[in-house]
Amino acid sequence: MENKNDKFDESELTELSAKILLGMRKASRKLVEESAALGRSLVISENGEVKRVPAKDLLAKLNEDERTCH
């Protein structure tokens, strides 16, 4: 890495990208969990179609996806 202030090497970018994605996943899950607890819906895009979905349904899908991925 030449200058820490303006350039990242590939491994640093990979690590930074992974941290950003993890943070986004955590924030998204928190939004869905809090919305579900309050009985709210969230707006999503699925296959280009905008939909309003109960957050409890999204949370159930997230939990199901996590079980099948591990």
C-alpha positions in Angstrom: 0.0 0.0 0.0 1.5 3.3 -1.1 -0.3 6.0 0.9 -2.7 5.0 3.7 -4.7 8.2 3.1 -5.8 7.6 -0.5 -5.4 4.0 -1.5 -6.3 0.6 -0.3 -4.7 -2.7 -1.5 -7.0 -5.5 -2.6 -7.0 -7.4 0.8 -7.9 -4.2 2.7 -10.8 -3.5 0.3 -12.0 -7.1 0.7 -11.9 -6.8 4.4 -13.6 -3.4 4.4 -16.3 -4.6 2.0 -16.9 -7.6 4.3 -17.3 -5.3 7.3 -19.6 -3.0 5.5 -21.8 -5.9 4.3 -21.9 -7.3 7.8 -23.0 -3.9 9.2 -25.7 -3.6 6.6 -27.0 -7.1 7.4 -27.1 -6.3 11.1 -28.9 -3.0 10.5 -31.4 -4.6 8.1 -32.2 -7.4 10.6 -32.6 -4.8 13.4 -35.0 -2.8 11.3 -37.1 -5.9 10.5 -37.1 -7.1 14.1 -38.1 -3.8 15.5 -40.8 -3.3 12.8 -42.2 -6.8 13.5 -42.3 -6.1 17.2 -44.4 -3.0 16.5 -46.7 -4.8 14.0 -45.5 -2.7 11.1 -45.0 -3.4 7.4 -42.0 -2.7 5.3 -41.8 -1.9 1.6 -39.6 -4.1 -0.5 -38.9 -4.8 -4.2 -39.3 -8.4 -5.4 -38.5 -9.2 -9.0 -39.0 -5.5 -9.8 -42.4 -5.3 -8.1 -42.8 -3.0 -5.1 -44.7 -4.6 -2.3 -45.7 -3.8 1.2 -45.0 -6.8 3.4 -45.7 -7.3 7.2 -42.4 -7.2 8.9 -43.2 -10.4 10.9 -43.4 -12.2 7.5 -40.0 -10.9 6.5 -38.5 -11.9 9.9 -39.9 -15.4 9.5 -38.2 -15.6 6.0 -34.9 -14.3 7.4 -35.0 -16.9 10.2 -35.8 -19.6 7.7 -33.0 -18.5 5.3 -30.5 -18.5 8.2 -31.5 -22.1 9.2 -31.1 -23.4 5.7 -27.7 -21.6 5.2 -26.0 -23.1 8.3 
